[in-house]
Amino acid sequence: MSESVPVRCPACRSEHHYEAPVYPCACGAPLAPRLDPDGTATPVTHRAWDDEWITVSCSACGRESEWPRPELGCPCGTVLRIPPSGPSTADEPRRSPAPRRAFQPVTIRTARDAVTAAAVYLRWLGYRDIRRADQRPTSGIGLAAHGLLAQVDPTVNPASRRDVECLWLTAMTESAHCVYFSLAGYTPDARTRADSLHVPLFVLDLTGTPQPVNSQADELDASGAG
């Protein structure tokens, strides 16, 4: 459970109570930013991408991640930013990995093969009930499983920073983890952003074996779905 703090709108003086949303850390623990009960909410007068995020630390695994800045919409029309305070909270310990058999890849010759290879790999990691995602991603094909969103990009263009951010934001709205598979790799900006958001990145080689690109992908490959 996240904490609730009192909030007064400086525009209309209305009193509210705000509770920060809880999202899953990459380790599986529920995570919410700690709020300052004595802080003053400030109206949002303009927006910039870098101002939309705060860094929080998971007390279960120590991982630092970027999360949407806490905001509250007042009925008067004012959008208020709620000041955070201190580290985030996590209520569950990190999950232990499950043993797995050797991975059996699927050779990639077509875009459909790339999606099949990613799905086979996700099953090998321990995810079940893999299906086509409800929301179509910015590029490629979306896959979903319980607690997971995956994007498979079989195009000849490297995945962009925007592709990674859109996948992460969609996963956040569904309180799910996310993972990206690409045939053509990733732009430098995409890799940097994925590292800051802790999104596992994989490149699919033509043998159908996903190759980890960043440390988050290495960790997922080693530990599985948990």
C-alpha positions in Angstrom: 0.0 0.0 0.0 1.3 3.5 -0.8 0.9 6.3 1.6 -1.8 9.0 1.4 -0.9 12.7 2.0 -3.1 15.8 2.3 -2.9 18.2 -0.6 -4.3 21.8 -0.8 -4.8 23.3 -4.2 -3.3 26.8 -4.2 -5.7 28.0 -6.9 -9.1 27.2 -5.3 -7.9 26.2 -1.8 -9.7 22.8 -2.0 -8.4 20.0 0.2 -7.6 16.6 -1.3 -5.9 13.4 -0.3 -3.4 11.9 -2.7 -2.1 8.3 -2.8 0.9 7.6 -5.1 0.3 4.8 -7.7 2.2 1.5 -7.1 4.2 0.0 -10.0 6.3 -3.2 -10.1 10.0 -3.0 -9.8 12.0 -5.1 -12.2 12.7 -7.5 -9.3 8.9 -8.0 -8.8 8.4 -6.0 -5.6 5.6 -3.4 -5.6 7.2 0.1 -5.6 5.8 3.6 -4.9 7.6 6.9 -4.3 7.6 8.2 -0.8 5.7 11.5 -0.5 6.5 14.5 1.7 3.5 15.0 4.0 4.7 18.6 4.8 5.4 19.5 1.2 3.5 22.0 -0.8 1.9 21.0 -4.1 2.7 23.3 -7.0 0.7 23.9 -10.2 2.0 22.6 -13.5 2.3 25.6 -15.8 4.4 24.0 -18.5 5.8 20.5 -19.3 9.2 19.2 -20.3 10.1 15.6 -20.7 12.9 15.6 -18.2 10.6 17.2 -15.6 8.1 14.3 -15.8 10.2 11.8 -14.0 11.7 11.2 -10.6 14.4 8.6 -9.5 13.2 6.1 -6.9 15.2 3.3 -5.2 13.7 -0.1 -4.5 14.4 -1.2 -0.9 14.1 -4.9 -1.9 16.9 -5.0 -4.5 18.4 -1.5 -4.4 17.7 -0.8 -8.0 17.2 2.8 -9.0 14.5 3.5 -11.6 12.8 6.5 -13.2 9.0 6.8 -12.4 6.3 9.3 -13.4 6.3 12.3 -11.1 3.3 12.2 -8.7 0.5 14.5 -9.9 -3.1 15.2 -8.9 -5.8 16.8 -11.1 -8.0 19.2 -9.0 -11.6 19.6 -10.1 -10.9 23.3 -10.6 -8.7 22.4 -13.6 -5.3 22.8 -11.9 -2.8 20.0 -12.2 -0.7 19.8 -9.1 2.7 18.2 -8.6 3.1 16.4 -5.3 6.6 16.7 -3.8 8.3 13.3 -3.1 10.4 12.7 0.0 13.1 10.0 0.6 13.4 6.6 -1.0 10.6 4.5 -2.4 9.1 1.5 -0.7 9.0 -2.2 -1.7 6.9 -4.7 0.3 8.3 -8.0 -1.1 11.7 -9.6 -1.3 13.3 -10.3 -4.7 12.1 -13.4 -6.3 14.5 -16.4 -6.7 15.2 -17.8 -10.2 13.6 -21.1 -11.3 15.7 -23.9 -13.0 15.2 -24.2 -16.8 16.0 -26.7 -19.5 18.4 -25.8 -22.3 16.9 -23.3 -24.8 15.8 -24.6 -28.2 15.8 -21.8 -30.7 13.6 -21.3 -33.7 15.4 -20.4 -37.0 14.3 -16.9 -38.3 13.5 -16.6 -42.0 10.5 -14.3 -41.8 8.9 -11.7 -39.6 6.5 -14.3 -38.3 9.5 -16.5 -37.3 10.9 -13.6 -35.3 7.7 -13.3 -33.3 7.6 -17.1 -32.8 11.3 -17.1 -31.6 10.6 -14.4 -29.1 7.5 -16.2 -27.8 9.4 -19.5 -27.5 12.1 -17.7 -25.5 9.6 -16.0 -23.2 8.1 -19.5 -22.5 11.6 -20.7 -21.8 12.0 -17.9 -19.3 8.9 -19.1 -17.5 6.2 -16.8 -18.8 2.9 -18.5 -19.5 -0.3 -17.8 -21.6 1.7 -15.7 -24.2 -0.7 -14.0 -26.6 -0.9 -11.0 -28.9 -0.9 -7.8 -26.9 -4.2 -5.8 -26.8 -2.4 -2.5 -27.7 -0.4 -2.3 -31.0 3.1 -1.0 -30.4 4.7 1.9 -32.4 6.5 -0.7 -34.5 6.6 -4.4 -34.8 4.4 -6.9 -32.9 3.3 -6.8 -29.3 3.2 -9.9 -27.1 1.7 -10.2 -23.7 1.8 -12.6 -20.8 0.8 -12.4 -17.2 2.7 -9.4 -15.8 4.6 -8.8 -19.0 4.6 -6.8 -22.2 7.0 -7.6 -25.0 7.7 -5.9 -28.3 9.2 -7.7 -31.3 10.6 -5.5 -34.0 11.4 -7.6 -37.1 12.2 -4.5 -39.4 15.5 -3.5 -40.8 15.7 -0.3 -38.8 17.2 -0.2 -35.3 14.7 0.5 -32.5 14.6 4.1 -31.4 14.5 5.8 -28.0 10.8 6.6 -28.7 10.1 2.9 -29.3 11.6 2.0 -26.0 9.8 4.8 -24.1 6.5 3.9 -25.6 6.8 0.3 -24.6 7.8 1.2 -21.1 5.0 3.7 -20.7 2.4 1.1 -22.0 3.8 -1.5 -19.5 3.5 1.0 -16.7 -0.1 1.7 -17.3 -0.8 -2.1 -17.1 1.5 -2.6 -14.0 3.6 -5.0 -16.1 7.3 -5.6 -16.8 8.5 -5.1 -20.4 11.1 -6.5 -22.7 12.2 -5.5 -26.2 13.3 -7.8 -29.1 14.8 -6.4 -32.3 16.4 -7.9 -35.4 18.3 -4.8 -36.3 19.5 -3.7 -32.9 19.0 -0.3 -31.2 20.2 3.3 -31.7 22.6 4.6 -29.0 19.9 6.8 -27.6 17.6 3.8 -27.3 20.2 1.8 -25.4 20.9 4.7 -23.0 17.2 5.3 -22.3 16.5 1.5 -21.8 19.3 1.4 -19.2 17.8 4.3 -17.3 14.3 2.8 -17.4 15.7 -0.8 -16.8 14.1 -2.2 -19.9 15.8 -5.5 -21.0 16.9 -5.3 -24.7 17.6 -8.4 -26.8 18.8 -8.7 -30.4 17.4 -11.7 -32.3 20.0 -13.4 -34.4 19.0 -15.6 -37.4 19.3 -18.8 -35.4 16.4 -17.5 -33.3 18.5 -17.1 -30.1 17.9 -13.8 -28.3 21.2 -12.1 -27.4 21.2 -9.8 -24.4 22.2 -6.2 -25.2 22.2 -4.6 -21.7 22.7 -5.7 -18.1 18.9 -6.0 -17.5 18.6 -8.5 -20.4 21.6 -10.4 -18.9 19.8 -10.6 -15.6 16.5 -11.7 -17.1 18.3 -14.4 -19.2 20.0 -15.7 -16.1 17.0 -15.5 -13.6 14.0 -16.1 -15.8 10.5 -15.0 -15.0 11.0 -15.6 -11.3 
